[in-house]
Amino acid sequence: MAKVTPGEFIRQVRSETSKVVWPTRKETVTTAIMVLIMTSILAIFFLGTDSLFSAIVQFLVGLLG
């Protein structure tokens, strides 16, 4: 691989970042809301799963003692 000077590297980085299509504010807000909804749903799911397993374990321990 050829060595690149720092100046050439900076020019390449600027060239590549100019090709990036940045999301609009609406797309960013929509995506953020979807992430919050999905993480909330997953949190509720794992809370329920954890509570169920906790109840099962407590029941089984209660049978022993």
N, CA, C and O atoms as a Tripos MOL2 file, in Angstrom:
@<TRIPOS>MOLECULE
protein
  260   259    65     0     0
PROTEIN
NO_CHARGES

@<TRIPOS>ATOM
      1 N           0.8520   -1.1790    0.0000 N.3       1 MET1
      2 CA          0.0000    0.0000    0.0000 C.3       1 MET1
      3 C           0.8950    1.2390    0.0000 C.2       1 MET1
      4 O           1.8670    1.3120    0.7510 O.2       1 MET1
      5 N           0.5620    2.1940   -0.8360 N.am      2 ALA2
      6 CA          1.3850    3.3950   -0.9760 C.3       2 ALA2
      7 C           1.2190    4.3060    0.2380 C.2       2 ALA2
      8 O           0.1440    4.3970    0.8310 O.2       2 ALA2
      9 N           2.3130    4.9740    0.5870 N.am      3 LYS3
     10 CA          2.2790    5.9500    1.6760 C.3       3 LYS3
     11 C           1.5600    7.2050    1.2010 C.2       3 LYS3
     12 O           1.7470    7.6430    0.0660 O.2       3 LYS3
     13 N           0.7460    7.7760    2.0670 N.am      4 VAL4
     14 CA         -0.0150    8.9850    1.7420 C.3       4 VAL4
     15 C           0.4310   10.0860    2.6880 C.2       4 VAL4
     16 O           0.5590    9.8700    3.8930 O.2       4 VAL4
     17 N           0.6630   11.2560    2.1390 N.am      5 THR5
     18 CA          1.0720   12.3800    2.9800 C.3       5 THR5
     19 C          -0.1290   12.8670    3.7930 C.2       5 THR5
     20 O          -1.2730   12.6510    3.3960 O.2       5 THR5
     21 N           0.1260   13.5200    4.9250 N.am      6 PRO6
     22 CA         -0.9940   14.0300    5.7280 C.3       6 PRO6
     23 C          -1.9130   14.9700    4.9430 C.2       6 PRO6
     24 O          -3.1310   14.9170    5.1130 O.2       6 PRO6
     25 N          -1.3540   15.8190    4.0940 N.am      7 GLY7
     26 CA         -2.1780   16.7350    3.3000 C.3       7 GLY7
     27 C          -3.0740   15.9800    2.3310 C.2       7 GLY7
     28 O          -4.2480   16.3160    2.1800 O.2       7 GLY7
     29 N          -2.5280   14.9640    1.6730 N.am      8 GLU8
     30 CA         -3.3200   14.1550    0.7460 C.3       8 GLU8
     31 C          -4.4010   13.3840    1.4950 C.2       8 GLU8
     32 O          -5.5190   13.2300    1.0040 O.2       8 GLU8
     33 N          -4.0580   12.9020    2.6870 N.am      9 PHE9
     34 CA         -5.0370   12.1840    3.5070 C.3       9 PHE9
     35 C          -6.2170   13.0940    3.8390 C.2       9 PHE9
     36 O          -7.3720   12.6820    3.7260 O.2       9 PHE9
     37 N          -5.9290   14.3310    4.2490 N.am     10 ILE10
     38 CA         -6.9920   15.2910    4.5810 C.3      10 ILE10
     39 C          -7.8510   15.5600    3.3500 C.2      10 ILE10
     40 O          -9.0750   15.6130    3.4610 O.2      10 ILE10
     41 N          -7.2390   15.7290    2.1830 N.am     11 ARG11
     42 CA         -8.0030   15.9470    0.9500 C.3      11 ARG11
     43 C          -8.9020   14.7480    0.6490 C.2      11 ARG11
     44 O         -10.0470   14.9230    0.2330 O.2      11 ARG11
     45 N          -8.4000   13.5480    0.8530 N.am     12 GLN12
     46 CA         -9.2000   12.3470    0.6140 C.3      12 GLN12
     47 C         -10.3740   12.2670    1.5880 C.2      12 GLN12
     48 O         -11.4880   11.9100    1.2030 O.2      12 GLN12
     49 N         -10.1190   12.5980    2.8380 N.am     13 VAL13
     50 CA        -11.1880   12.5740    3.8430 C.3      13 VAL13
     51 C         -12.2660   13.5820    3.4840 C.2      13 VAL13
     52 O         -13.4530   13.2600    3.5460 O.2      13 VAL13
     53 N         -11.8800   14.7900    3.1120 N.am     14 ARG14
     54 CA        -12.8640   15.8110    2.7160 C.3      14 ARG14
     55 C         -13.6540   15.3710    1.4920 C.2      14 ARG14
     56 O         -14.8600   15.6030    1.4070 O.2      14 ARG14
     57 N         -12.9750   14.7400    0.5530 N.am     15 SER15
     58 CA        -13.6450   14.2580   -0.6560 C.3      15 SER15
     59 C         -14.6800   13.1970   -0.3070 C.2      15 SER15
     60 O         -15.7940   13.2180   -0.8290 O.2      15 SER15
     61 N         -14.3200   12.2810    0.5630 N.am     16 GLU16
     62 CA        -15.2460   11.2080    0.9480 C.3      16 GLU16
     63 C         -16.4120   11.7300    1.7800 C.2      16 GLU16
     64 O         -17.5500   11.3060    1.5820 O.2      16 GLU16
     65 N         -16.1390   12.6530    2.7170 N.am     17 THR17
     66 CA        -17.2370   13.1740    3.5460 C.3      17 THR17
     67 C         -18.2010   14.0260    2.7350 C.2      17 THR17
     68 O         -19.3630   14.1700    3.1170 O.2      17 THR17
     69 N         -17.7370   14.6000    1.6080 N.am     18 SER18
     70 CA        -18.6590   15.3650    0.7590 C.3      18 SER18
     71 C         -19.6500   14.4420    0.0500 C.2      18 SER18
     72 O         -20.6950   14.8990   -0.4130 O.2      18 SER18
     73 N         -19.3340   13.1510   -0.0390 N.am     19 LYS19
     74 CA        -20.2230   12.1730   -0.6800 C.3      19 LYS19
     75 C         -21.2890   11.6410    0.2740 C.2      19 LYS19
     76 O         -22.2480   11.0010   -0.1580 O.2      19 LYS19
     77 N         -21.1250   11.9030    1.5540 N.am     20 VAL20
     78 CA        -22.0590   11.3900    2.5480 C.3      20 VAL20
     79 C         -23.3950   12.1120    2.4150 C.2      20 VAL20
     80 O         -23.4470   13.3350    2.2880 O.2      20 VAL20
     81 N         -24.4780   11.3300    2.4470 N.am     21 VAL21
     82 CA        -25.8180   11.9250    2.4220 C.3      21 VAL21
     83 C         -26.3170   11.9280    3.8560 C.2      21 VAL21
     84 O         -26.6630   10.8820    4.4070 O.2      21 VAL21
     85 N         -26.3510   13.1120    4.4580 N.am     22 TRP22
     86 CA        -26.7450   13.2270    5.8550 C.3      22 TRP22
     87 C         -28.2620   13.1740    5.9670 C.2      22 TRP22
     88 O         -28.9600   13.6970    5.0990 O.2      22 TRP22
     89 N         -28.7880   12.5450    7.0320 N.am     23 PRO23
     90 CA        -30.2450   12.4730    7.1850 C.3      23 PRO23
     91 C         -30.8350   13.8430    7.5170 C.2      23 PRO23
     92 O         -30.1740   14.7120    8.0840 O.2      23 PRO23
     93 N         -32.0900   13.9970    7.1450 N.am     24 THR24
     94 CA        -32.7800   15.2480    7.4700 C.3      24 THR24
     95 C         -33.1710   15.2280    8.9480 C.2      24 THR24
     96 O         -33.0970   14.1900    9.6060 O.2      24 THR24
     97 N         -33.5830   16.3690    9.4520 N.am     25 ARG25
     98 CA        -34.0190   16.4570   10.8550 C.3      25 ARG25
     99 C         -35.2050   15.5270   11.0920 C.2      25 ARG25
    100 O         -35.2720   14.8600   12.1240 O.2      25 ARG25
    101 N         -36.1420   15.4780   10.1410 N.am     26 LYS26
    102 CA        -37.3280   14.6320   10.2900 C.3      26 LYS26
    103 C         -36.9290   13.1560   10.3660 C.2      26 LYS26
    104 O         -37.4590   12.4120   11.1910 O.2      26 LYS26
    105 N         -35.9930   12.7290    9.5060 N.am     27 GLU27
    106 CA        -35.5270   11.3390    9.5380 C.3      27 GLU27
    107 C         -34.8450   11.0140   10.8700 C.2      27 GLU27
    108 O         -35.0290    9.9310   11.4250 O.2      27 GLU27
    109 N         -34.0630   11.9570   11.3690 N.am     28 THR28
    110 CA        -33.3660   11.7440   12.6390 C.3      28 THR28
    111 C         -34.3510   11.6250   13.7930 C.2      28 THR28
    112 O         -34.2140   10.7430   14.6400 O.2      28 THR28
    113 N         -35.3380   12.5040   13.8280 N.am     29 VAL29
    114 CA        -36.3430   12.4680   14.8980 C.3      29 VAL29
    115 C         -37.1540   11.1810   14.8170 C.2      29 VAL29
    116 O         -37.4100   10.5420   15.8370 O.2      29 VAL29
    117 N         -37.5630   10.7970   13.5990 N.am     30 THR30
    118 CA        -38.3390    9.5700   13.4170 C.3      30 THR30
    119 C         -37.5520    8.3530   13.8850 C.2      30 THR30
    120 O         -38.0860    7.4880   14.5790 O.2      30 THR30
    121 N         -36.2880    8.2910   13.5040 N.am     31 THR31
    122 CA        -35.4430    7.1750   13.9110 C.3      31 THR31
    123 C         -35.2630    7.1410   15.4240 C.2      31 THR31
    124 O         -35.3140    6.0710   16.0300 O.2      31 THR31
    125 N         -35.0550    8.3000   16.0360 N.am     32 ALA32
    126 CA        -34.8830    8.3600   17.4900 C.3      32 ALA32
    127 C         -36.1410    7.8880   18.2090 C.2      32 ALA32
    128 O         -36.0570    7.1690   19.2050 O.2      32 ALA32
    129 N         -37.3000    8.2880   17.7120 N.am     33 ILE33
    130 CA        -38.5640    7.8550   18.3270 C.3      33 ILE33
    131 C         -38.7240    6.3370   18.1970 C.2      33 ILE33
    132 O         -39.1340    5.6690   19.1470 O.2      33 ILE33
    133 N         -38.4010    5.8020   17.0280 N.am     34 MET34
    134 CA        -38.5040    4.3460   16.8340 C.3      34 MET34
    135 C         -37.5630    3.5950   17.7710 C.2      34 MET34
    136 O         -37.9260    2.5490   18.3090 O.2      34 MET34
    137 N         -36.3640    4.1210   17.9650 N.am     35 VAL35
    138 CA        -35.4100    3.4910   18.8830 C.3      35 VAL35
    139 C         -35.9670    3.5060   20.3070 C.2      35 VAL35
    140 O         -35.8730    2.5020   21.0130 O.2      35 VAL35
    141 N         -36.5410    4.6230   20.7330 N.am     36 LEU36
    142 CA        -37.1160    4.7110   22.0770 C.3      36 LEU36
    143 C         -38.2800    3.7350   22.2490 C.2      36 LEU36
    144 O         -38.4060    3.0950   23.2930 O.2      36 LEU36
    145 N         -39.1270    3.6220   21.2300 N.am     37 ILE37
    146 CA        -40.2530    2.6920   21.3000 C.3      37 ILE37
    147 C         -39.7560    1.2520   21.3960 C.2      37 ILE37
    148 O         -40.2240    0.4840   22.2370 O.2      37 ILE37
    149 N         -38.8090    0.8920   20.5340 N.am     38 MET38
    150 CA        -38.3170   -0.4870   20.5230 C.3      38 MET38
    151 C         -37.5880   -0.8320   21.8240 C.2      38 MET38
    152 O         -37.7570   -1.9350   22.3450 O.2      38 MET38
    153 N         -36.7810    0.0880   22.3570 N.am     39 THR39
    154 CA        -36.0940   -0.2030   23.6160 C.3      39 THR39
    155 C         -37.0880   -0.3190   24.7680 C.2      39 THR39
    156 O         -36.8820   -1.1130   25.6860 O.2      39 THR39
    157 N         -38.1630    0.4660   24.7270 N.am     40 SER40
    158 CA        -39.1940    0.3600   25.7650 C.3      40 SER40
    159 C         -39.8990   -0.9950   25.6940 C.2      40 SER40
    160 O         -40.1300   -1.6390   26.7180 O.2      40 SER40
    161 N         -40.2370   -1.4210   24.4710 N.am     41 ILE41
    162 CA        -40.8850   -2.7270   24.3020 C.3      41 ILE41
    163 C         -39.9680   -3.8450   24.7840 C.2      41 ILE41
    164 O         -40.4150   -4.7610   25.4750 O.2      41 ILE41
    165 N         -38.6880   -3.7740   24.4220 N.am     42 LEU42
    166 CA        -37.7460   -4.8020   24.8690 C.3      42 LEU42
    167 C         -37.5650   -4.7850   26.3790 C.2      42 LEU42
    168 O         -37.4500   -5.8400   27.0020 O.2      42 LEU42
    169 N         -37.5380   -3.5930   26.9750 N.am     43 ALA43
    170 CA        -37.3970   -3.4950   28.4310 C.3      43 ALA43
    171 C         -38.5840   -4.1470   29.1270 C.2      43 ALA43
    172 O         -38.4080   -4.8670   30.1100 O.2      43 ALA43
    173 N         -39.7910   -3.9010   28.6270 N.am     44 ILE44
    174 CA        -40.9930   -4.5090   29.2160 C.3      44 ILE44
    175 C         -40.9610   -6.0260   29.0350 C.2      44 ILE44
    176 O         -41.3050   -6.7710   29.9530 O.2      44 ILE44
    177 N         -40.5450   -6.4830   27.8460 N.am     45 PHE45
    178 CA        -40.4530   -7.9190   27.5890 C.3      45 PHE45
    179 C         -39.4770   -8.5900   28.5600 C.2      45 PHE45
    180 O         -39.8050   -9.6070   29.1710 O.2      45 PHE45
    181 N         -38.2780   -8.0170   28.6990 N.am     46 PHE46
    182 CA        -37.2870   -8.6290   29.5810 C.3      46 PHE46
    183 C         -37.6740   -8.5070   31.0500 C.2      46 PHE46
    184 O         -37.3070   -9.3700   31.8470 O.2      46 PHE46
    185 N         -38.4010   -7.4660   31.4270 N.am     47 LEU47
    186 CA        -38.9150   -7.3660   32.7910 C.3      47 LEU47
    187 C         -39.8830   -8.5110   33.0550 C.2      47 LEU47
    188 O         -39.8120   -9.1640   34.0960 O.2      47 LEU47
    189 N         -40.7910   -8.7530   32.1070 N.am     48 GLY48
    190 CA        -41.7480   -9.8490   32.2660 C.3      48 GLY48
    191 C         -41.0650  -11.2060   32.3010 C.2      48 GLY48
    192 O         -41.4060  -12.0540   33.1260 O.2      48 GLY48
    193 N         -40.1040  -11.4160   31.4140 N.am     49 THR49
    194 CA        -39.3720  -12.6890   31.3800 C.3      49 THR49
    195 C         -38.6120  -12.9040   32.6790 C.2      49 THR49
    196 O         -38.6440  -13.9970   33.2460 O.2      49 THR49
    197 N         -37.9330  -11.8740   33.1510 N.am     50 ASP50
    198 CA        -37.1710  -11.9750   34.3920 C.3      50 ASP50
    199 C         -38.0970  -12.2260   35.5780 C.2      50 ASP50
    200 O         -37.7680  -13.0240   36.4560 O.2      50 ASP50
    201 N         -39.2410  -11.5630   35.6180 N.am     51 SER51
    202 CA        -40.1950  -11.7620   36.7080 C.3      51 SER51
    203 C         -40.7450  -13.1900   36.6980 C.2      51 SER51
    204 O         -40.9080  -13.8060   37.7510 O.2      51 SER51
    205 N         -41.0290  -13.7100   35.5040 N.am     52 LEU52
    206 CA        -41.5270  -15.0780   35.3820 C.3      52 LEU52
    207 C         -40.5030  -16.0770   35.9000 C.2      52 LEU52
    208 O         -40.8440  -16.9540   36.6940 O.2      52 LEU52
    209 N         -39.2530  -15.9570   35.4640 N.am     53 PHE53
    210 CA        -38.2230  -16.8780   35.9240 C.3      53 PHE53
    211 C         -37.9620  -16.7300   37.4230 C.2      53 PHE53
    212 O         -37.6870  -17.7150   38.1090 O.2      53 PHE53
    213 N         -38.0470  -15.4990   37.9280 N.am     54 SER54
    214 CA        -37.8700  -15.2810   39.3640 C.3      54 SER54
    215 C         -38.9660  -15.9890   40.1530 C.2      54 SER54
    216 O         -38.6980  -16.6110   41.1810 O.2      54 SER54
    217 N         -40.2100  -15.8900   39.6620 N.am     55 ALA55
    218 CA        -41.3280  -16.5540   40.3370 C.3      55 ALA55
    219 C         -41.1570  -18.0750   40.3010 C.2      55 ALA55
    220 O         -41.4310  -18.7540   41.2910 O.2      55 ALA55
    221 N         -40.7100  -18.6020   39.1780 N.am     56 ILE56
    222 CA        -40.4900  -20.0510   39.0650 C.3      56 ILE56
    223 C         -39.4130  -20.5080   40.0390 C.2      56 ILE56
    224 O         -39.5730  -21.5170   40.7250 O.2      56 ILE56
    225 N         -38.3150  -19.7610   40.0940 N.am     57 VAL57
    226 CA        -37.2190  -20.1310   40.9950 C.3      57 VAL57
    227 C         -37.6830  -20.0400   42.4500 C.2      57 VAL57
    228 O         -37.3790  -20.9250   43.2490 O.2      57 VAL57
    229 N         -38.4040  -18.9950   42.7970 N.am     58 GLN58
    230 CA        -38.8970  -18.8650   44.1710 C.3      58 GLN58
    231 C         -39.8530  -20.0080   44.5150 C.2      58 GLN58
    232 O         -39.8220  -20.5140   45.6370 O.2      58 GLN58
    233 N         -40.6850  -20.4140   43.5890 N.am     59 PHE59
    234 CA        -41.5900  -21.5300   43.8040 C.3      59 PHE59
    235 C         -40.8040  -22.8290   44.0470 C.2      59 PHE59
    236 O         -41.1110  -23.5880   44.9670 O.2      59 PHE59
    237 N         -39.7880  -23.0710   43.2090 N.am     60 LEU60
    238 CA        -38.9950  -24.2880   43.3410 C.3      60 LEU60
    239 C         -38.1860  -24.2990   44.6470 C.2      60 LEU60
    240 O         -38.0450  -25.3450   45.2800 O.2      60 LEU60
    241 N         -37.6620  -23.1450   45.0430 N.am     61 VAL61
    242 CA        -36.9380  -23.0520   46.3100 C.3      61 VAL61
    243 C         -37.8920  -23.2590   47.4710 C.2      61 VAL61
    244 O         -37.5240  -23.8520   48.4850 O.2      61 VAL61
    245 N         -39.1220  -22.7680   47.3250 N.am     62 GLY62
    246 CA        -40.1310  -22.9570   48.3820 C.3      62 GLY62
    247 C         -40.4880  -24.4090   48.5680 C.2      62 GLY62
    248 O         -40.8180  -24.8210   49.6800 O.2      62 GLY62
    249 N         -40.4340  -25.2060   47.5060 N.am     63 LEU63
    250 CA        -40.7080  -26.6440   47.6150 C.3      63 LEU63
    251 C         -39.6320  -27.3610   48.4170 C.2      63 LEU63
    252 O         -39.9080  -28.3650   49.0740 O.2      63 LEU63
    253 N         -38.4040  -26.8470   48.3660 N.am     64 LEU64
    254 CA        -37.2860  -27.4870   49.0690 C.3      64 LEU64
    255 C         -37.3060  -27.1690   50.5570 C.2      64 LEU64
    256 O         -36.9230  -28.0120   51.3690 O.2      64 LEU64
    257 N         -37.7330  -26.0010   50.9220 N.am     65 GLY65
    258 CA        -37.6000  -25.5850   52.3230 C.3      65 GLY65
    259 C         -38.8370  -25.4510   53.0240 C.2      65 GLY65
    260 O         -38.8430  -25.1070   54.2060 O.2      65 GLY65
@<TRIPOS>BOND
     1     1     2 1
     2     2     3 1
     3     3     4 2
     4     3     5 am
     5     5     6 1
     6     6     7 1
     7     7     8 2
     8     7     9 am
     9     9    10 1
    10    10    11 1
    11    11    12 2
    12    11    13 am
    13    13    14 1
    14    14    15 1
    15    15    16 2
    16    15    17 am
    17    17    18 1
    18    18    19 1
    19    19    20 2
    20    19    21 am
    21    21    22 1
    22    22    23 1
    23    23    24 2
    24    23    25 am
    25    25    26 1
    26    26    27 1
    27    27    28 2
    28    27    29 am
    29    29    30 1
    30    30    31 1
    31    31    32 2
    32    31    33 am
    33    33    34 1
    34    34    35 1
    35    35    36 2
    36    35    37 am
    37    37    38 1
    38    38    39 1
    39    39    40 2
    40    39    41 am
    41    41    42 1
    42    42    43 1
    43    43    44 2
    44    43    45 am
    45    45    46 1
    46    46    47 1
    47    47    48 2
    48    47    49 am
    49    49    50 1
    50    50    51 1
    51    51    52 2
    52    51    53 am
    53    53    54 1
    54    54    55 1
    55    55    56 2
    56    55    57 am
    57    57    58 1
    58    58    59 1
    59    59    60 2
    60    59    61 am
    61    61    62 1
    62    62    63 1
    63    63    64 2
    64    63    65 am
    65    65    66 1
    66    66    67 1
    67    67    68 2
    68    67    69 am
    69    69    70 1
    70    70    71 1
    71    71    72 2
    72    71    73 am
    73    73    74 1
    74    74    75 1
    75    75    76 2
    76    75    77 am
    77    77    78 1
    78    78    79 1
    79    79    80 2
    80    79    81 am
    81    81    82 1
    82    82    83 1
    83    83    84 2
    84    83    85 am
    85    85    86 1
    86    86    87 1
    87    87    88 2
    88    87    89 am
    89    89    90 1
    90    90    91 1
    91    91    92 2
    92    91    93 am
    93    93    94 1
    94    94    95 1
    95    95    96 2
    96    95    97 am
    97    97    98 1
    98    98    99 1
    99    99   100 2
   100    99   101 am
   101   101   102 1
   102   102   103 1
   103   103   104 2
   104   103   105 am
   105   105   106 1
   106   106   107 1
   107   107   108 2
   108   107   109 am
   109   109   110 1
   110   110   111 1
   111   111   112 2
   112   111   113 am
   113   113   114 1
   114   114   115 1
   115   115   116 2
   116   115   117 am
   117   117   118 1
   118   118   119 1
   119   119   120 2
   120   119   121 am
   121   121   122 1
   122   122   123 1
   123   123   124 2
   124   123   125 am
   125   125   126 1
   126   126   127 1
   127   127   128 2
   128   127   129 am
   129   129   130 1
   130   130   131 1
   131   131   132 2
   132   131   133 am
   133   133   134 1
   134   134   135 1
   135   135   136 2
   136   135   137 am
   137   137   138 1
   138   138   139 1
   139   139   140 2
   140   139   141 am
   141   141   142 1
   142   142   143 1
   143   143   144 2
   144   143   145 am
   145   145   146 1
   146   146   147 1
   147   147   148 2
   148   147   149 am
   149   149   150 1
   150   150   151 1
   151   151   152 2
   152   151   153 am
   153   153   154 1
   154   154   155 1
   155   155   156 2
   156   155   157 am
   157   157   158 1
   158   158   159 1
   159   159   160 2
   160   159   161 am
   161   161   162 1
   162   162   163 1
   163   163   164 2
   164   163   165 am
   165   165   166 1
   166   166   167 1
   167   167   168 2
   168   167   169 am
   169   169   170 1
   170   170   171 1
   171   171   172 2
   172   171   173 am
   173   173   174 1
   174   174   175 1
   175   175   176 2
   176   175   177 am
   177   177   178 1
   178   178   179 1
   179   179   180 2
   180   179   181 am
   181   181   182 1
   182   182   183 1
   183   183   184 2
   184   183   185 am
   185   185   186 1
   186   186   187 1
   187   187   188 2
   188   187   189 am
   189   189   190 1
   190   190   191 1
   191   191   192 2
   192   191   193 am
   193   193   194 1
   194   194   195 1
   195   195   196 2
   196   195   197 am
   197   197   198 1
   198   198   199 1
   199   199   200 2
   200   199   201 am
   201   201   202 1
   202   202   203 1
   203   203   204 2
   204   203   205 am
   205   205   206 1
   206   206   207 1
   207   207   208 2
   208   207   209 am
   209   209   210 1
   210   210   211 1
   211   211   212 2
   212   211   213 am
   213   213   214 1
   214   214   215 1
   215   215   216 2
   216   215   217 am
   217   217   218 1
   218   218   219 1
   219   219   220 2
   220   219   221 am
   221   221   222 1
   222   222   223 1
   223   223   224 2
   224   223   225 am
   225   225   226 1
   226   226   227 1
   227   227   228 2
   228   227   229 am
   229   229   230 1
   230   230   231 1
   231   231   232 2
   232   231   233 am
   233   233   234 1
   234   234   235 1
   235   235   236 2
   236   235   237 am
   237   237   238 1
   238   238   239 1
   239   239   240 2
   240   239   241 am
   241   241   242 1
   242   242   243 1
   243   243   244 2
   244   243   245 am
   245   245   246 1
   246   246   247 1
   247   247   248 2
   248   247   249 am
   249   249   250 1
   250   250   251 1
   251   251   252 2
   252   251   253 am
   253   253   254 1
   254   254   255 1
   255   255   256 2
   256   255   257 am
   257   257   258 1
   258   258   259 1
   259   259   260 2
@<TRIPOS>SUBSTRUCTURE
     1 MET1         2 RESIDUE 1 A MET
     2 ALA2         6 RESIDUE 1 A ALA
     3 LYS3        10 RESIDUE 1 A LYS
     4 VAL4        14 RESIDUE 1 A VAL
     5 THR5        18 RESIDUE 1 A THR
     6 PRO6        22 RESIDUE 1 A PRO
     7 GLY7        26 RESIDUE 1 A GLY
     8 GLU8        30 RESIDUE 1 A GLU
     9 PHE9        34 RESIDUE 1 A PHE
    10 ILE10       38 RESIDUE 1 A ILE
    11 ARG11       42 RESIDUE 1 A ARG
    12 GLN12       46 RESIDUE 1 A GLN
    13 VAL13       50 RESIDUE 1 A VAL
    14 ARG14       54 RESIDUE 1 A ARG
    15 SER15       58 RESIDUE 1 A SER
    16 GLU16       62 RESIDUE 1 A GLU
    17 THR17       66 RESIDUE 1 A THR
    18 SER18       70 RESIDUE 1 A SER
    19 LYS19       74 RESIDUE 1 A LYS
    20 VAL20       78 RESIDUE 1 A VAL
    21 VAL21       82 RESIDUE 1 A VAL
    22 TRP22       86 RESIDUE 1 A TRP
    23 PRO23       90 RESIDUE 1 A PRO
    24 THR24       94 RESIDUE 1 A THR
    25 ARG25       98 RESIDUE 1 A ARG
    26 LYS26      102 RESIDUE 1 A LYS
    27 GLU27      106 RESIDUE 1 A GLU
    28 THR28      110 RESIDUE 1 A THR
    29 VAL29      114 RESIDUE 1 A VAL
    30 THR30      118 RESIDUE 1 A THR
    31 THR31      122 RESIDUE 1 A THR
    32 ALA32      126 RESIDUE 1 A ALA
    33 ILE33      130 RESIDUE 1 A ILE
    34 MET34      134 RESIDUE 1 A MET
    35 VAL35      138 RESIDUE 1 A VAL
    36 LEU36      142 RESIDUE 1 A LEU
    37 ILE37      146 RESIDUE 1 A ILE
    38 MET38      150 RESIDUE 1 A MET
    39 THR39      154 RESIDUE 1 A THR
    40 SER40      158 RESIDUE 1 A SER
    41 ILE41      162 RESIDUE 1 A ILE
    42 LEU42      166 RESIDUE 1 A LEU
    43 ALA43      170 RESIDUE 1 A ALA
    44 ILE44      174 RESIDUE 1 A ILE
    45 PHE45      178 RESIDUE 1 A PHE
    46 PHE46      182 RESIDUE 1 A PHE
    47 LEU47      186 RESIDUE 1 A LEU
    48 GLY48      190 RESIDUE 1 A GLY
    49 THR49      194 RESIDUE 1 A THR
    50 ASP50      198 RESIDUE 1 A ASP
    51 SER51      202 RESIDUE 1 A SER
    52 LEU52      206 RESIDUE 1 A LEU
    53 PHE53      210 RESIDUE 1 A PHE
    54 SER54      214 RESIDUE 1 A SER
    55 ALA55      218 RESIDUE 1 A ALA
    56 ILE56      222 RESIDUE 1 A ILE
    57 VAL57      226 RESIDUE 1 A VAL
    58 GLN58      230 RESIDUE 1 A GLN
    59 PHE59      234 RESIDUE 1 A PHE
    60 LEU60      238 RESIDUE 1 A LEU
    61 VAL61      242 RESIDUE 1 A VAL
    62 GLY62      246 RESIDUE 1 A GLY
    63 LEU63      250 RESIDUE 1 A LEU
    64 LEU64      254 RESIDUE 1 A LEU
    65 GLY65      258 RESIDUE 1 A GLY
